[in-house]
């Protein structure tokens, strides 16, 4: 095969330029928007299931629009995927059943990563979460859950706080002490009201939420003690959504690299919850 240069053959130069241009465009497109399923390409939306009632993670603004850490993150992921976000609000206990029934494409609602959940869905880690106890301002300190022996404690159905309170009751029973009277509610607002009105002694909830209420209403609420639990938290996906899983992971990696991931957590003063990058 004869050796020749592009200068000797201008047709070769044009061909090489065309190939390079095509490769550049293809690479840029891949970086700009990861591949999507045919359904999502057609709808141009990503449907998020979320319990939009747990500030600062997700809650309704005065204009009844979803906002919060998860909402900011969900919006950024949607933008990176090249689609628009749609938030479907529902009680926390209904999130996974709704996802499995294809009522949404993903769960973004401070969903803790647990072995049992991973048997039925996939989760993409995006933060760590903590648990705490919220009490009324001036109320007794709660150094640990065992200190709630014989008292009423509110919690939201299906949350980790409920599981941890039940485990504390197992310890109290073994020690021959009165159990915690666990009062479960379908949503955060109801549990918080019970605490405010003095119907319960404490509210077992995510540290992020307890810290939020103690900050915006310091004359009403206080964190009863230090965070007592830490767990990885993820975006929930059906196990057959391999394309979307890869796409979200790609967008998240890009956000961690360009600083937009950190900016969201700093905006909400939750740097403690960021993943190590």
C-alpha positions in Angstrom: 0.0 0.0 0.0 1.6 3.4 -1.0 2.2 5.9 1.7 0.7 9.4 1.1 0.1 12.6 3.0 -3.1 14.6 3.3 -1.3 17.4 1.4 -0.7 15.0 -1.5 -4.4 14.0 -1.5 -6.9 16.7 -0.5 -9.7 14.2 -0.8 -8.1 12.3 2.1 -7.9 15.5 4.1 -11.6 16.2 3.7 -12.5 12.6 4.5 -10.4 12.7 7.7 -12.0 16.0 8.7 -15.5 14.5 8.2 -14.7 11.4 10.3 -13.1 13.5 13.1 -16.1 15.8 13.1 -18.5 12.9 13.3 -16.5 11.3 16.1 -16.4 14.6 18.0 -20.1 15.1 17.7 -20.9 11.6 18.8 -18.6 11.9 21.8 -20.1 15.3 22.8 -23.7 13.9 22.5 -22.8 10.9 24.6 -21.4 13.2 27.3 -24.3 15.6 27.1 -27.1 13.1 27.4 -26.7 9.4 28.4 -28.9 7.0 26.5 -32.5 6.6 27.6 -35.2 3.9 27.2 -37.5 4.2 24.2 -40.4 5.1 26.5 -38.4 7.9 28.1 -37.2 9.2 24.8 -40.8 9.4 23.6 -42.2 11.1 26.7 -39.1 13.4 27.3 -39.9 13.1 31.1 -38.7 11.3 34.1 -41.3 10.5 36.7 -40.2 10.6 40.3 -42.1 9.0 43.1 -41.6 11.1 46.3 -43.1 11.7 49.7 -43.1 15.5 49.3 -43.7 16.1 53.0 -40.3 15.8 54.7 -38.3 19.0 54.7 -35.6 19.9 53.9 -35.4 16.8 51.6 -38.7 17.3 49.8 -41.6 19.6 50.7 -44.1 22.0 49.1 -43.2 25.7 48.7 -45.8 28.4 49.5 -46.6 28.2 45.8 -47.2 24.5 46.2 -44.2 23.5 44.1 -41.9 20.7 45.3 -38.5 21.9 46.6 -35.7 20.6 48.8 -32.4 18.7 48.5 -33.9 15.7 46.6 -35.9 18.0 44.4 -32.8 20.0 43.4 -31.0 16.8 42.8 -33.8 15.3 40.8 -34.0 18.4 38.6 -30.3 18.4 38.0 -30.4 14.7 37.0 -33.3 15.3 34.7 -31.4 18.1 33.0 -28.4 15.9 32.6 -30.5 13.2 31.0 -32.1 15.7 28.7 -35.7 15.3 30.0 -38.1 17.1 32.3 -38.9 16.0 35.8 -42.4 15.1 37.0 -42.9 14.6 40.8 -45.7 12.2 41.9 -46.4 12.9 45.6 -47.5 10.0 47.8 -47.1 8.6 51.4 -43.7 7.2 52.0 -45.0 3.6 52.6 -46.4 3.6 49.0 -43.2 4.6 47.2 -41.8 1.1 46.4 -45.1 -0.4 45.5 -45.8 2.5 43.1 -42.3 2.1 41.5 -42.9 -1.6 41.0 -46.3 -1.0 39.5 -44.6 1.4 36.9 -46.4 4.5 38.3 -43.0 6.2 38.2 -39.5 5.7 36.8 -37.5 6.3 40.0 -37.9 7.1 43.7 -36.1 10.2 45.0 -37.2 10.6 48.6 -34.4 9.9 51.1 -34.8 6.2 50.6 -32.3 4.4 52.8 -30.4 1.6 51.2 -31.3 -1.7 53.0 -30.7 -5.3 52.3 -34.4 -6.1 52.1 -35.1 -3.2 49.7 -32.3 -4.3 47.4 -34.0 -7.7 47.0 -36.8 -6.0 45.1 -35.3 -2.7 43.7 -31.9 -1.2 42.8 -30.6 1.9 44.6 -28.0 4.3 43.4 -26.2 5.9 46.4 -26.2 9.7 46.4 -25.8 10.7 50.1 -25.7 9.4 53.7 -28.5 10.1 56.2 -28.8 10.1 59.9 -31.5 9.6 62.5 -32.4 11.7 65.5 -35.2 12.5 68.0 -37.1 15.7 67.8 -38.6 17.1 71.1 -40.3 20.2 72.2 -38.1 23.1 73.2 -37.3 22.8 76.9 -38.2 19.2 77.1 -36.1 16.4 78.5 -33.0 15.3 76.6 -33.0 12.0 74.8 -29.5 10.6 74.8 -30.7 7.4 73.2 -34.0 5.7 72.3 -34.0 3.6 75.5 -34.5 6.9 77.4 -38.0 7.0 75.9 -39.1 3.9 78.0 -42.7 4.2 79.1 -43.3 7.3 76.9 -45.1 8.0 73.6 -43.0 8.5 70.5 -44.3 9.5 67.1 -43.0 8.1 63.8 -43.9 7.8 60.2 -45.1 4.4 58.9 -42.5 2.5 56.9 -39.5 4.6 58.0 -36.3 3.5 59.6 -37.2 5.4 62.8 -40.0 2.9 63.3 -37.7 -0.1 63.0 -35.2 1.5 65.4 -37.9 2.3 67.9 -39.1 -1.3 67.7 -35.5 -2.6 68.3 -35.3 -0.4 71.3 -38.4 -1.9 72.6 -36.9 -5.4 72.3 -34.0 -4.2 74.5 -36.4 -2.7 77.0 -38.4 -5.8 77.2 -35.3 -7.9 77.7 -34.3 -5.6 80.5 -37.8 -5.8 82.1 -38.5 -2.1 81.5 -41.7 -0.4 80.1 -41.7 -0.2 76.3 -42.0 2.9 74.2 -45.5 3.5 73.0 -44.9 3.9 69.3 -47.6 6.0 67.6 -47.3 5.7 63.8 -48.6 8.3 61.3 -48.8 8.1 57.5 -47.1 11.5 57.0 -44.6 13.8 58.7 -47.0 16.7 59.2 -49.3 14.7 61.5 -46.5 13.3 63.6 -45.0 16.8 64.0 -48.4 18.2 65.1 -48.7 15.5 67.8 -45.3 16.5 69.2 -46.2 20.2 69.1 -49.5 19.7 70.9 -47.9 17.5 73.6 -49.6 14.3 72.6 -46.2 12.5 72.3 -42.9 13.0 74.1 -40.7 12.7 71.0 -40.7 12.3 67.3 -38.3 9.7 65.7 -37.3 11.1 62.4 -34.4 11.7 60.0 -31.8 14.0 61.5 -32.0 16.2 58.5 -35.7 16.9 59.1 -35.3 17.2 62.9 -32.5 19.8 62.3 -34.7 21.7 59.8 -37.6 22.1 62.3 -35.2 23.0 65.2 -33.7 25.7 62.9 -36.9 27.3 61.6 -38.9 27.0 64.8 -36.3 27.1 67.7 -38.9 28.3 70.2 -41.0 25.2 69.5 -38.6 22.3 68.8 -35.1 21.1 69.6 -33.1 18.0 68.7 -33.2 15.7 71.7 -29.7 14.3 71.3 -26.9 13.6 68.9 -27.6 11.7 65.6 -27.6 8.0 66.6 -27.8 6.3 63.2 -26.0 6.6 59.8 -27.0 4.9 56.6 -26.4 5.2 52.8 -29.3 6.7 50.9 -30.2 6.1 47.3 -32.3 6.7 44.3 -34.7 3.7 43.8 -35.1 2.0 40.4 -36.7 -1.1 39.1 -34.2 -3.9 38.5 -35.0 -4.0 34.8 -34.2 -0.3 34.3 -30.5 -0.9 33.4 -30.3 1.9 30.9 -31.8 4.5 33.3 -29.6 3.2 36.1 -26.4 3.7 33.9 -27.7 7.2 32.8 -28.3 8.4 36.3 -24.9 7.1 37.5 -23.2 9.0 34.6 -25.0 12.2 35.4 -24.2 11.9 39.2 -20.6 11.3 38.4 -20.5 14.4 36.3 -22.2 16.5 39.0 -19.6 15.4 41.5 -16.8 16.3 39.2 -18.1 19.8 38.2 -19.2 20.8 41.7 -22.9 21.0 41.2 -23.5 18.0 43.5 -21.7 19.8 46.4 -23.5 23.0 45.6 -26.9 21.4 46.3 -25.8 20.1 49.7 -24.1 23.4 50.7 -27.3 25.3 49.7 -29.2 23.3 52.3 -26.4 23.3 54.8 -26.1 19.5 54.8 -22.5 19.0 53.9 -22.4 16.3 56.6 -24.5 14.1 54.3 -22.4 14.3 51.1 -20.7 11.2 49.8 -16.9 11.1 49.8 -15.8 12.2 46.4 
